[in-house]
Amino acid sequence: MTIKERIAEMNDEALLIDDHDNAIIGMASRCGGPSVVLYDPDIIIDNLHARGMSQEEAQEFFEFNIEGAYMGEHTPMFLTKFEFEETPVAKGDQAQRLLEAVAKWKQLYQPTCGESIYQTDKVNESCPELVEELMNIIGWETE
């Protein structure tokens, strides 16, 4: 199955950008809307540059004529990628200590659906030592 066939299978009204099939990453979806084609803007800009535009012209053309062209709910989306210097990953004893601390937090606080330890001010107020322990395990600074 080709990428265009897969896209059509997911949304036969999805809009494609001419001559930039190599920039297709996949499909993106959101609540209440159709799945749309997801593109890598860096590849689109590289394509435009390879076709004779300067890097600046390609960037500007992309921003105004491609990314800025809304054609209804089937309009493609563009992925903005972030570069992170370091991704925190719990390992070994650290992971076990983190799991135990989160289990302790759940037992003490009994969060409702949708709450997380990082969003709940009540936890900060009621269990400051637990929050500090979690932050130390993760390696985040506490105030």
N, CA, C and O atoms as a GROMACS GRO file, in nm:
protein
  572
    1MET      N    1   0.084  -0.117   0.000
    1MET     CA    2   0.000   0.000   0.000
    1MET      C    3   0.089   0.125   0.000
    1MET      O    4   0.182   0.136   0.080
    2THR      N    5   0.061   0.218  -0.090
    2THR     CA    6   0.140   0.341  -0.097
    2THR      C    7   0.095   0.438   0.012
    2THR      O    8  -0.010   0.421   0.074
    3ILE      N    9   0.176   0.538   0.034
    3ILE     CA   10   0.143   0.637   0.136
    3ILE      C   11   0.014   0.712   0.100
    3ILE      O   12  -0.067   0.742   0.187
    4LYS      N   13  -0.005   0.741  -0.028
    4LYS     CA   14  -0.127   0.809  -0.071
    4LYS      C   15  -0.250   0.720  -0.054
    4LYS      O   16  -0.358   0.770  -0.022
    5GLU      N   17  -0.235   0.591  -0.075
    5GLU     CA   18  -0.346   0.499  -0.052
    5GLU      C   19  -0.381   0.491   0.096
    5GLU      O   20  -0.498   0.486   0.134
    6ARG      N   21  -0.278   0.490   0.180
    6ARG     CA   22  -0.300   0.487   0.326
    6ARG      C   23  -0.370   0.615   0.372
    6ARG      O   24  -0.461   0.609   0.455
    7ILE      N   25  -0.328   0.729   0.319
    7ILE     CA   26  -0.392   0.857   0.353
    7ILE      C   27  -0.539   0.854   0.310
    7ILE      O   28  -0.627   0.891   0.388
    8ALA      N   29  -0.565   0.810   0.187
    8ALA     CA   30  -0.702   0.804   0.136
    8ALA      C   31  -0.788   0.710   0.220
    8ALA      O   32  -0.907   0.734   0.238
    9GLU      N   33  -0.728   0.604   0.270
    9GLU     CA   34  -0.801   0.510   0.355
    9GLU      C   35  -0.843   0.577   0.486
    9GLU      O   36  -0.951   0.550   0.538
   10MET      N   37  -0.759   0.664   0.538
   10MET     CA   38  -0.787   0.732   0.664
   10MET      C   39  -0.878   0.854   0.645
   10MET      O   40  -0.962   0.884   0.730
   11ASN      N   41  -0.860   0.924   0.533
   11ASN     CA   42  -0.942   1.042   0.504
   11ASN      C   43  -0.931   1.070   0.355
   11ASN      O   44  -0.833   1.127   0.308
   12ASP      N   45  -1.032   1.029   0.282
   12ASP     CA   46  -1.026   1.046   0.136
   12ASP      C   47  -1.042   1.191   0.092
   12ASP      O   48  -1.033   1.221  -0.028
   13GLU      N   49  -1.067   1.282   0.186
   13GLU     CA   50  -1.074   1.424   0.154
   13GLU      C   51  -0.950   1.501   0.201
   13GLU      O   52  -0.943   1.623   0.187
   14ALA      N   53  -0.853   1.429   0.257
   14ALA     CA   54  -0.731   1.495   0.306
   14ALA      C   55  -0.660   1.566   0.191
   14ALA      O   56  -0.646   1.511   0.082
   15LEU      N   57  -0.617   1.688   0.217
   15LEU     CA   58  -0.548   1.766   0.115
   15LEU      C   59  -0.399   1.739   0.118
   15LEU      O   60  -0.339   1.727   0.225
   16LEU      N   61  -0.340   1.730   0.001
   16LEU     CA   62  -0.196   1.706  -0.014
   16LEU      C   63  -0.131   1.829  -0.075
   16LEU      O   64  -0.195   1.905  -0.148
   17ILE      N   65  -0.004   1.849  -0.045
   17ILE     CA   66   0.072   1.959  -0.104
   17ILE      C   67   0.146   1.903  -0.225
   17ILE      O   68   0.224   1.809  -0.213
   18ASP      N   69   0.121   1.961  -0.342
   18ASP     CA   70   0.182   1.913  -0.466
   18ASP      C   71   0.335   1.914  -0.456
   18ASP      O   72   0.395   2.009  -0.405
   19ASP      N   73   0.395   1.807  -0.505
   19ASP     CA   74   0.541   1.795  -0.520
   19ASP      C   75   0.617   1.790  -0.388
   19ASP      O   76   0.737   1.820  -0.385
   20HIS      N   77   0.551   1.753  -0.279
   20HIS     CA   78   0.621   1.743  -0.150
   20HIS      C   79   0.586   1.613  -0.078
   20HIS      O   80   0.580   1.609   0.045
   21ASP      N   81   0.563   1.507  -0.156
   21ASP     CA   82   0.530   1.379  -0.093
   21ASP      C   83   0.641   1.330  -0.002
   21ASP      O   84   0.615   1.260   0.096
   22ASN      N   85   0.766   1.366  -0.032
   22ASN     CA   86   0.877   1.320   0.050
   22ASN      C   87   0.878   1.386   0.189
   22ASN      O   88   0.953   1.343   0.277
   23ALA      N   89   0.795   1.488   0.209
   23ALA     CA   90   0.789   1.557   0.338
   23ALA      C   91   0.674   1.505   0.425
   23ALA      O   92   0.655   1.553   0.537
   24ILE      N   93   0.598   1.408   0.375
   24ILE     CA   94   0.487   1.353   0.453
   24ILE      C   95   0.544   1.268   0.566
   24ILE      O   96   0.624   1.178   0.544
   25ILE      N   97   0.501   1.301   0.688
   25ILE     CA   98   0.543   1.226   0.807
   25ILE      C   99   0.439   1.120   0.841
   25ILE      O  100   0.474   1.008   0.880
   26GLY      N  101   0.314   1.156   0.827
   26GLY     CA  102   0.205   1.066   0.863
   26GLY      C  103   0.075   1.143   0.864
   26GLY      O  104   0.055   1.237   0.787
   27MET      N  105  -0.014   1.102   0.952
   27MET     CA  106  -0.143   1.168   0.968
   27MET      C  107  -0.152   1.221   1.110
   27MET      O  108  -0.094   1.165   1.203
   28ALA      N  109  -0.225   1.330   1.126
   28ALA     CA  110  -0.250   1.389   1.257
   28ALA      C  111  -0.400   1.396   1.278
   28ALA      O  112  -0.476   1.419   1.183
   29SER      N  113  -0.442   1.378   1.400
   29SER     CA  114  -0.585   1.386   1.428
   29SER      C  115  -0.608   1.469   1.553
   29SER      O  116  -0.519   1.484   1.637
   30ARG      N  117  -0.728   1.521   1.563
   30ARG     CA  118  -0.768   1.596   1.681
   30ARG      C  119  -0.914   1.563   1.710
   30ARG      O  120  -0.987   1.519   1.621
   31CYS      N  121  -0.954   1.584   1.830
   31CYS     CA  122  -1.090   1.555   1.873
   31CYS      C  123  -1.189   1.636   1.790
   31CYS      O  124  -1.178   1.758   1.779
   32GLY      N  125  -1.285   1.567   1.732
   32GLY     CA  126  -1.390   1.634   1.658
   32GLY      C  127  -1.356   1.673   1.515
   32GLY      O  128  -1.439   1.730   1.445
   33GLY      N  129  -1.235   1.643   1.471
   33GLY     CA  130  -1.196   1.679   1.335
   33GLY      C  131  -1.144   1.559   1.260
   33GLY      O  132  -1.114   1.455   1.319
   34PRO      N  133  -1.132   1.572   1.130
   34PRO     CA  134  -1.082   1.460   1.050
   34PRO      C  135  -0.930   1.447   1.063
   34PRO      O  136  -0.862   1.542   1.100
   35SER      N  137  -0.880   1.330   1.033
   35SER     CA  138  -0.735   1.311   1.026
   35SER      C  139  -0.684   1.389   0.905
   35SER      O  140  -0.748   1.390   0.800
   36VAL      N  141  -0.570   1.454   0.921
   36VAL     CA  142  -0.512   1.532   0.812
   36VAL      C  143  -0.367   1.489   0.793
   36VAL      O  144  -0.306   1.428   0.881
   37VAL      N  145  -0.313   1.522   0.677
   37VAL     CA  146  -0.175   1.486   0.646
   37VAL      C  147  -0.081   1.574   0.729
   37VAL      O  148  -0.103   1.695   0.742
   38LEU      N  149   0.022   1.512   0.785
   38LEU     CA  150   0.122   1.581   0.866
   38LEU      C  151   0.253   1.587   0.788
   38LEU      O  152   0.306   1.485   0.745
   39TYR      N  153   0.304   1.708   0.772
   39TYR     CA  154   0.426   1.730   0.694
   39TYR      C  155   0.541   1.779   0.782
   39TYR      O  156   0.520   1.839   0.887
   40ASP      N  157   0.662   1.751   0.736
   40ASP     CA  158   0.784   1.805   0.798
   40ASP      C  159   0.818   1.933   0.722
   40ASP      O  160   0.860   1.926   0.606
   41PRO      N  161   0.802   2.050   0.784
   41PRO     CA  162   0.828   2.175   0.714
   41PRO      C  163   0.973   2.192   0.671
   41PRO      O  164   1.000   2.257   0.570
   42ASP      N  165   1.066   2.134   0.744
   42ASP     CA  166   1.208   2.144   0.707
   42ASP      C  167   1.233   2.080   0.571
   42ASP      O  168   1.311   2.132   0.491
   43ILE      N  169   1.167   1.968   0.545
   43ILE     CA  170   1.185   1.900   0.416
   43ILE      C  171   1.121   1.981   0.304
   43ILE      O  172   1.176   1.990   0.195
   44ILE      N  173   1.005   2.040   0.331
   44ILE     CA  174   0.940   2.124   0.230
   44ILE      C  175   1.031   2.242   0.195
   44ILE      O  176   1.050   2.274   0.078
   45ILE      N  177   1.087   2.306   0.297
   45ILE     CA  178   1.177   2.420   0.273
   45ILE      C  179   1.301   2.375   0.196
   45ILE      O  180   1.347   2.447   0.107
   46ASP      N  181   1.356   2.259   0.229
   46ASP     CA  182   1.470   2.205   0.155
   46ASP      C  183   1.433   2.179   0.009
   46ASP      O  184   1.512   2.207  -0.082
   47ASN      N  185   1.313   2.125  -0.014
   47ASN     CA  186   1.267   2.102  -0.151
   47ASN      C  187   1.262   2.234  -0.229
   47ASN      O  188   1.308   2.240  -0.343
   48LEU      N  189   1.205   2.336  -0.168
   48LEU     CA  190   1.195   2.467  -0.236
   48LEU      C  191   1.333   2.525  -0.263
   48LEU      O  192   1.357   2.583  -0.369
   49HIS      N  193   1.423   2.509  -0.168
   49HIS     CA  194   1.560   2.557  -0.185
   49HIS      C  195   1.630   2.483  -0.300
   49HIS      O  196   1.701   2.543  -0.380
   50ALA      N  197   1.606   2.351  -0.306
   50ALA     CA  198   1.667   2.270  -0.413
   50ALA      C  199   1.612   2.307  -0.551
   50ALA      O  200   1.676   2.281  -0.653
   51ARG      N  201   1.495   2.368  -0.554
   51ARG     CA  202   1.434   2.409  -0.681
   51ARG      C  203   1.473   2.551  -0.721
   51ARG      O  204   1.418   2.606  -0.816
   52GLY      N  205   1.570   2.610  -0.649
   52GLY     CA  206   1.624   2.737  -0.693
   52GLY      C  207   1.598   2.857  -0.603
   52GLY      O  208   1.651   2.965  -0.630
   53MET      N  209   1.519   2.841  -0.499
   53MET     CA  210   1.498   2.954  -0.409
   53MET      C  211   1.613   2.963  -0.309
   53MET      O  212   1.675   2.862  -0.275
   54SER      N  213   1.641   3.084  -0.265
   54SER     CA  214   1.739   3.098  -0.156
   54SER      C  215   1.673   3.040  -0.030
   54SER      O  216   1.552   3.019  -0.028
   55GLN      N  217   1.752   3.014   0.073
   55GLN     CA  218   1.698   2.960   0.197
   55GLN      C  219   1.593   3.056   0.255
   55GLN      O  220   1.487   3.012   0.302
   56GLU      N  221   1.622   3.183   0.251
   56GLU     CA  222   1.529   3.284   0.303
   56GLU      C  223   1.400   3.288   0.221
   56GLU      O  224   1.290   3.295   0.277
   57GLU      N  225   1.412   3.284   0.088
   57GLU     CA  226   1.294   3.283   0.002
   57GLU      C  227   1.209   3.158   0.026
   57GLU      O  228   1.086   3.165   0.032
   58ALA      N  229   1.276   3.044   0.041
   58ALA     CA  230   1.205   2.918   0.065
   58ALA      C  231   1.129   2.923   0.197
   58ALA      O  232   1.014   2.881   0.205
   59GLN      N  233   1.194   2.976   0.300
   59GLN     CA  234   1.130   2.989   0.432
   59GLN      C  235   1.007   3.079   0.422
   59GLN      O  236   0.900   3.045   0.472
   60GLU      N  237   1.023   3.193   0.359
   60GLU     CA  238   0.914   3.288   0.345
   60GLU      C  239   0.800   3.231   0.260
   60GLU      O  240   0.683   3.246   0.295
   61PHE      N  241   0.835   3.166   0.150
   61PHE     CA  242   0.733   3.105   0.064
   61PHE      C  243   0.654   3.001   0.142
   61PHE      O  244   0.531   2.997   0.135
   62PHE      N  245   0.726   2.917   0.217
   62PHE     CA  246   0.658   2.816   0.297
   62PHE      C  247   0.562   2.880   0.397
   62PHE      O  248   0.446   2.841   0.405
   63GLU      N  249   0.610   2.977   0.473
   63GLU     CA  250   0.529   3.039   0.578
   63GLU      C  251   0.403   3.106   0.524
   63GLU      O  252   0.296   3.092   0.583
   64PHE      N  253   0.414   3.176   0.413
   64PHE     CA  254   0.300   3.252   0.362
   64PHE      C  255   0.210   3.173   0.267
   64PHE      O  256   0.088   3.187   0.272
   65ASN      N  257   0.269   3.090   0.182
   65ASN     CA  258   0.192   3.023   0.077
   65ASN      C  259   0.153   2.879   0.107
   65ASN      O  260   0.061   2.826   0.046
   66ILE      N  261   0.221   2.816   0.199
   66ILE     CA  262   0.190   2.676   0.230
   66ILE      C  263   0.133   2.666   0.371
   66ILE      O  264   0.017   2.629   0.389
   67GLU      N  265   0.213   2.698   0.470
   67GLU     CA  266   0.167   2.690   0.608
   67GLU      C  267   0.050   2.788   0.633
   67GLU      O  268  -0.041   2.757   0.710
   68GLY      N  269   0.055   2.903   0.570
   68GLY     CA  270  -0.047   3.005   0.591
   68GLY      C  271  -0.172   2.988   0.507
   68GLY      O  272  -0.262   3.072   0.513
   69ALA      N  273  -0.179   2.882   0.429
   69ALA     CA  274  -0.296   2.862   0.341
   69ALA      C  275  -0.394   2.767   0.407
   69ALA      O  276  -0.376   2.645   0.401
   70TYR      N  277  -0.496   2.821   0.471
   70TYR     CA  278  -0.600   2.737   0.531
   70TYR      C  279  -0.708   2.710   0.427
   70TYR      O  280  -0.766   2.802   0.371
   71MET      N  281  -0.734   2.582   0.403
   71MET     CA  282  -0.831   2.543   0.301
   71MET      C  283  -0.941   2.456   0.360
   71MET      O  284  -0.994   2.367   0.292
   72GLY      N  285  -0.975   2.481   0.484
   72GLY     CA  286  -1.080   2.405   0.549
   72GLY      C  287  -1.026   2.298   0.641
   72GLY      O  288  -0.906   2.288   0.665
   73GLU      N  289  -1.118   2.218   0.693
   73GLU     CA  290  -1.082   2.120   0.795
   73GLU      C  291  -0.989   2.008   0.748
   73GLU      O  292  -0.936   1.933   0.830
   74HIS      N  293  -0.968   1.996   0.619
   74HIS     CA  294  -0.880   1.891   0.567
   74HIS      C  295  -0.740   1.945   0.533
   74HIS      O  296  -0.658   1.874   0.475
   75THR      N  297  -0.715   2.071   0.570
   75THR     CA  298  -0.585   2.135   0.546
   75THR      C  299  -0.476   2.059   0.621
   75THR      O  300  -0.496   2.023   0.736
   76PRO      N  301  -0.362   2.035   0.559
   76PRO     CA  302  -0.251   1.965   0.626
   76PRO      C  303  -0.202   2.041   0.750
   76PRO      O  304  -0.227   2.160   0.767
   77MET      N  305  -0.131   1.967   0.834
   77MET     CA  306  -0.066   2.024   0.952
   77MET      C  307   0.085   2.010   0.934
   77MET      O  308   0.132   1.931   0.853
   78PHE      N  309   0.159   2.089   1.012
   78PHE     CA  310   0.304   2.090   1.002
   78PHE      C  311   0.363   2.070   1.140
   78PHE      O  312   0.323   2.136   1.236
   79LEU      N  313   0.458   1.980   1.149
   79LEU     CA  314   0.519   1.943   1.277
   79LEU      C  315   0.634   2.038   1.310
   79LEU      O  316   0.727   2.056   1.231
   80THR      N  317   0.627   2.097   1.428
   80THR     CA  318   0.738   2.176   1.480
   80THR      C  319   0.817   2.085   1.573
   80THR      O  320   0.764   2.037   1.673
   81LYS      N  321   0.941   2.062   1.540
   81LYS     CA  322   1.026   1.973   1.620
   81LYS      C  323   1.107   2.055   1.719
   81LYS      O  324   1.153   2.165   1.688
   82PHE      N  325   1.125   1.999   1.838
   82PHE     CA  326   1.208   2.062   1.939
   82PHE      C  327   1.332   1.979   1.960
   82PHE      O  328   1.328   1.856   1.954
   83GLU      N  329   1.441   2.045   1.983
   83GLU     CA  330   1.566   1.978   2.016
   83GLU      C  331   1.588   1.992   2.166
   83GLU      O  332   1.583   2.103   2.220
   84PHE      N  333   1.613   1.882   2.234
   84PHE     CA  334   1.639   1.884   2.377
   84PHE      C  335   1.783   1.842   2.400
   84PHE      O  336   1.832   1.746   2.340
   85GLU      N  337   1.848   1.913   2.489
   85GLU     CA  338   1.986   1.878   2.521
   85GLU      C  339   1.993   1.743   2.590
   85GLU      O  340   2.083   1.663   2.564
   86GLU      N  341   1.897   1.719   2.678
   86GLU     CA  342   1.900   1.596   2.756
   86GLU      C  343   1.758   1.554   2.787
   86GLU      O  344   1.676   1.638   2.826
   87THR      N  345   1.727   1.429   2.770
   87THR     CA  346   1.597   1.377   2.805
   87THR      C  347   1.610   1.301   2.936
   87THR      O  348   1.685   1.203   2.943
   88PRO      N  349   1.539   1.344   3.041
   88PRO     CA  350   1.552   1.275   3.169
   88PRO      C  351   1.489   1.136   3.162
   88PRO      O  352   1.374   1.121   3.119
   89VAL      N  353   1.564   1.038   3.203
   89VAL     CA  354   1.515   0.900   3.205
   89VAL      C  355   1.552   0.840   3.339
   89VAL      O  356   1.668   0.841   3.380
   90ALA      N  357   1.451   0.788   3.408
   90ALA     CA  358   1.477   0.723   3.536
   90ALA      C  359   1.535   0.585   3.508
   90ALA      O  360   1.486   0.512   3.423
   91LYS      N  361   1.641   0.551   3.581
   91LYS     CA  362   1.708   0.422   3.561
   91LYS      C  363   1.727   0.351   3.694
   91LYS      O  364   1.746   0.414   3.798
   92GLY      N  365   1.723   0.219   3.689
   92GLY     CA  366   1.756   0.136   3.804
   92GLY      C  367   1.689   0.178   3.932
   92GLY      O  368   1.566   0.187   3.940
   93ASP      N  369   1.771   0.202   4.036
   93ASP     CA  370   1.722   0.238   4.169
   93ASP      C  371   1.640   0.366   4.164
   93ASP      O  372   1.541   0.380   4.236
   94GLN      N  373   1.680   0.459   4.079
   94GLN     CA  374   1.607   0.586   4.065
   94GLN      C  375   1.464   0.559   4.019
   94GLN      O  376   1.370   0.619   4.071
   95ALA      N  377   1.447   0.470   3.923
   95ALA     CA  378   1.313   0.437   3.871
   95ALA      C  379   1.229   0.372   3.981
   95ALA      O  380   1.112   0.405   3.996
   96GLN      N  381   1.288   0.282   4.056
   96GLN     CA  382   1.216   0.215   4.165
   96GLN      C  383   1.175   0.315   4.272
   96GLN      O  384   1.062   0.311   4.321
   97ARG      N  385   1.264   0.405   4.309
   97ARG     CA  386   1.234   0.507   4.410
   97ARG      C  387   1.123   0.600   4.360
   97ARG      O  388   1.037   0.642   4.437
   98LEU      N  389   1.126   0.631   4.232
   98LEU     CA  390   1.024   0.717   4.174
   98LEU      C  391   0.888   0.648   4.176
   98LEU      O  392   0.788   0.711   4.213
   99LEU      N  393   0.883   0.521   4.139
   99LEU     CA  394   0.757   0.446   4.143
   99LEU      C  395   0.702   0.438   4.284
   99LEU      O  396   0.581   0.454   4.304
  100GLU      N  397   0.788   0.414   4.381
  100GLU     CA  398   0.744   0.406   4.520
  100GLU      C  399   0.691   0.541   4.568
  100GLU      O  400   0.590   0.545   4.638
  101ALA      N  401   0.757   0.650   4.532
  101ALA     CA  402   0.714   0.782   4.575
  101ALA      C  403   0.580   0.819   4.511
  101ALA      O  404   0.494   0.878   4.577
  102VAL      N  405   0.562   0.785   4.383
  102VAL     CA  406   0.434   0.813   4.317
  102VAL      C  407   0.323   0.730   4.379
  102VAL      O  408   0.212   0.780   4.399
  103ALA      N  409   0.351   0.603   4.411
  103ALA     CA  410   0.250   0.518   4.477
  103ALA      C  411   0.214   0.577   4.613
  103ALA      O  412   0.097   0.578   4.652
  104LYS      N  413   0.313   0.627   4.686
  104LYS     CA  414   0.289   0.691   4.816
  104LYS      C  415   0.202   0.815   4.798
  104LYS      O  416   0.110   0.839   4.877
  105TRP      N  417   0.230   0.893   4.696
  105TRP     CA  418   0.152   1.013   4.668
  105TRP      C  419   0.008   0.977   4.638
  105TRP      O  420  -0.085   1.039   4.690
  106LYS      N  421  -0.013   0.876   4.554
  106LYS     CA  422  -0.149   0.834   4.519
  106LYS      C  423  -0.225   0.788   4.643
  106LYS      O  424  -0.345   0.816   4.657
  107GLN      N  425  -0.156   0.717   4.732
  107GLN     CA  426  -0.219   0.667   4.853
  107GLN      C  427  -0.256   0.784   4.946
  107GLN      O  428  -0.365   0.785   5.004
  108LEU      N  429  -0.167   0.880   4.960
  108LEU     CA  430  -0.193   0.994   5.049
  108LEU      C  431  -0.298   1.089   4.992
  108LEU      O  432  -0.385   1.137   5.064
  109TYR      N  433  -0.288   1.115   4.865
  109TYR     CA  434  -0.370   1.219   4.806
  109TYR      C  435  -0.496   1.167   4.736
  109TYR      O  436  -0.597   1.236   4.736
  110GLN      N  437  -0.492   1.048   4.678
  110GLN     CA  438  -0.599   0.990   4.600
  110GLN      C  439  -0.647   1.086   4.492
  110GLN      O  440  -0.757   1.141   4.500
  111PRO      N  441  -0.563   1.107   4.389
  111PRO     CA  442  -0.596   1.204   4.284
  111PRO      C  443  -0.719   1.164   4.204
  111PRO      O  444  -0.752   1.046   4.193
  112THR      N  445  -0.785   1.264   4.149
  112THR     CA  446  -0.898   1.237   4.061
  112THR      C  447  -0.846   1.222   3.918
  112THR      O  448  -0.732   1.257   3.890
  113CYS      N  449  -0.930   1.172   3.831
  113CYS     CA  450  -0.892   1.152   3.691
  113CYS      C  451  -0.842   1.283   3.631
  113CYS      O  452  -0.907   1.387   3.646
  114GLY      N  453  -0.730   1.279   3.564
  114GLY     CA  454  -0.677   1.396   3.496
  114GLY      C  455  -0.577   1.476   3.580
  114GLY      O  456  -0.508   1.562   3.526
  115GLU      N  457  -0.568   1.449   3.710
  115GLU     CA  458  -0.472   1.521   3.792
  115GLU      C  459  -0.337   1.450   3.788
  115GLU      O  460  -0.331   1.327   3.780
  116SER      N  461  -0.232   1.525   3.793
  116SER     CA  462  -0.100   1.464   3.803
  116SER      C  463  -0.027   1.531   3.917
  116SER      O  464  -0.066   1.638   3.964
  117ILE      N  465   0.077   1.467   3.962
  117ILE     CA  466   0.152   1.519   4.075
  117ILE      C  467   0.212   1.655   4.046
  117ILE      O  468   0.238   1.733   4.138
  118TYR      N  469   0.234   1.686   3.918
  118TYR     CA  470   0.295   1.814   3.883
  118TYR      C  471   0.192   1.925   3.871
  118TYR      O  472   0.229   2.043   3.868
  119GLN      N  473   0.063   1.891   3.863
  119GLN     CA  474  -0.042   1.990   3.845
  119GLN      C  475  -0.116   2.022   3.973
  119GLN      O  476  -0.194   2.118   3.976
  120THR      N  477  -0.096   1.949   4.077
  120THR     CA  478  -0.180   1.957   4.194
  120THR      C  479  -0.118   2.040   4.305
  120THR      O  480  -0.023   1.997   4.370
  121ASP      N  481  -0.172   2.159   4.326
  121ASP     CA  482  -0.124   2.246   4.432
  121ASP      C  483  -0.151   2.187   4.569
  121ASP      O  484  -0.074   2.210   4.663
  122LYS      N  485  -0.260   2.110   4.582
  122LYS     CA  486  -0.294   2.049   4.711
  122LYS      C  487  -0.181   1.957   4.758
  122LYS      O  488  -0.153   1.949   4.877
  123VAL      N  489  -0.118   1.887   4.664
  123VAL     CA  490  -0.008   1.798   4.700
  123VAL      C  491   0.109   1.880   4.753
  123VAL      O  492   0.170   1.844   4.853
  124ASN      N  493   0.139   1.990   4.687
  124ASN     CA  494   0.249   2.075   4.731
  124ASN      C  495   0.225   2.125   4.872
  124ASN      O  496   0.318   2.136   4.952
  125GLU      N  497   0.098   2.156   4.903
  125GLU     CA  498   0.064   2.207   5.035
  125GLU      C  499   0.059   2.097   5.140
  125GLU      O  500   0.106   2.117   5.252
  126SER      N  501   0.003   1.981   5.106
  126SER     CA  502  -0.018   1.875   5.204
  126SER      C  503   0.101   1.781   5.222
  126SER      O  504   0.116   1.723   5.329
  127CYS      N  505   0.184   1.765   5.121
  127CYS     CA  506   0.295   1.671   5.129
  127CYS      C  507   0.424   1.733   5.075
  127CYS      O  508   0.483   1.677   4.982
  128PRO      N  509   0.470   1.844   5.129
  128PRO     CA  510   0.587   1.909   5.070
  128PRO      C  511   0.712   1.820   5.071
  128PRO      O  512   0.794   1.828   4.980
  129GLU      N  513   0.725   1.735   5.172
  129GLU     CA  514   0.844   1.648   5.176
  129GLU      C  515   0.839   1.542   5.066
  129GLU      O  516   0.944   1.504   5.013
  130LEU      N  517   0.719   1.495   5.031
  130LEU     CA  518   0.705   1.398   4.923
  130LEU      C  519   0.736   1.464   4.789
  130LEU      O  520   0.805   1.405   4.706
  131VAL      N  521   0.686   1.585   4.768
  131VAL     CA  522   0.714   1.657   4.645
  131VAL      C  523   0.864   1.680   4.633
  131VAL      O  524   0.921   1.662   4.525
  132GLU      N  525   0.928   1.720   4.742
  132GLU     CA  526   1.073   1.743   4.739
  132GLU      C  527   1.148   1.613   4.708
  132GLU      O  528   1.246   1.613   4.633
  133GLU      N  529   1.102   1.502   4.767
  133GLU     CA  530   1.165   1.373   4.740
  133GLU      C  531   1.153   1.336   4.592
  133GLU      O  532   1.249   1.291   4.530
  134LEU      N  533   1.033   1.356   4.536
  134LEU     CA  534   1.014   1.327   4.394
  134LEU      C  535   1.104   1.414   4.307
  134LEU      O  536   1.167   1.365   4.213
  135MET      N  537   1.109   1.541   4.338
  135MET     CA  538   1.192   1.633   4.259
  135MET      C  539   1.340   1.595   4.269
  135MET      O  540   1.413   1.606   4.171
  136ASN      N  541   1.383   1.552   4.386
  136ASN     CA  542   1.523   1.510   4.402
  136ASN      C  543   1.552   1.384   4.321
  136ASN      O  544   1.659   1.371   4.261
  137ILE      N  545   1.456   1.290   4.320
  137ILE     CA  546   1.475   1.167   4.243
  137ILE      C  547   1.488   1.200   4.095
  137ILE      O  548   1.576   1.148   4.026
  138ILE      N  549   1.399   1.287   4.047
  138ILE     CA  550   1.399   1.324   3.906
  138ILE      C  551   1.518   1.412   3.871
  138ILE      O  552   1.566   1.411   3.757
  139GLY      N  553   1.566   1.488   3.970
  139GLY     CA  554   1.678   1.577   3.944
  139GLY      C  555   1.635   1.720   3.917
  139GLY      O  556   1.712   1.800   3.864
  140TRP      N  557   1.510   1.753   3.954
  140TRP     CA  558   1.461   1.889   3.936
  140TRP      C  559   1.489   1.967   4.063
  140TRP      O  560   1.490   1.911   4.173
  141GLU      N  561   1.512   2.095   4.048
  141GLU     CA  562   1.536   2.182   4.163
  141GLU      C  563   1.405   2.219   4.230
  141GLU      O  564   1.305   2.242   4.162
  142THR      N  565   1.405   2.224   4.362
  142THR     CA  566   1.287   2.271   4.436
  142THR      C  567   1.320   2.407   4.495
  142THR      O  568   1.436   2.440   4.520
  143GLU      N  569   1.214   2.483   4.517
  143GLU     CA  570   1.236   2.618   4.573
  143GLU      C  571   1.246   2.612   4.722
  143GLU      O  572   1.264   2.715   4.787
   0.00000   0.00000   0.00000
